[in-house]
Amino acid sequence: MRLPALVVLASLFHGTLVAQQQPPVSPATQAGLTVTPKWGQSKEVQQDYERECYDRARVQTGADPARVAAADSAAAAHSDSGTGAAPGIISGRRIGRSKRLQTGALENFRKVMQACLEGGGYAVE
């Protein structure tokens, strides 16, 4: 009798986990780009091409929007952990400089990714 109850509990738990999963974010969306197929490409083909262009842009520029987002989160957590005025000022200067460098790197990344996508028959905004 315990086995059916265990199976029911396991299936409820699995259903909850599946319902909580978010759909994957496309590589173009991660880079802040909106992509529309011009030649009727399927969603699967578009996803594959976006991944290919994302990887090409990452290799050519050395930037990765996913890593920048993670670094932003870590920097925010670090700046919140400082105590007193001096740590906050120093941390703020570092974050400001880091943001400027990241912004330039991300702009280059987006340009490379956009050129790649446009070459594959996609309109990019």
Number of C-alpha atoms within 10 A of each C-alpha: 5 6 8 9 10 11 11 11 12 12 12 12 12 11 11 11 10 10 9 8 8 7 6 6 9 18 21 23 12 14 18 14 15 14 18 17 17 12 10 11 14 10 11 9 12 21 16 14 18 23 16 16 23 26 14 16 23 20 12 13 17 12 20 20 21 11 10 17 12 11 15 15 11 12 17 14 11 13 17 12 11 14 9 8 8 10 14 16 13 13 16 15 12 13 17 12 11 15 15 11 11 18 14 12 18 22 15 18 24 24 13 18 28 25 15 19 23 15 10 17 15 22 16 16 9
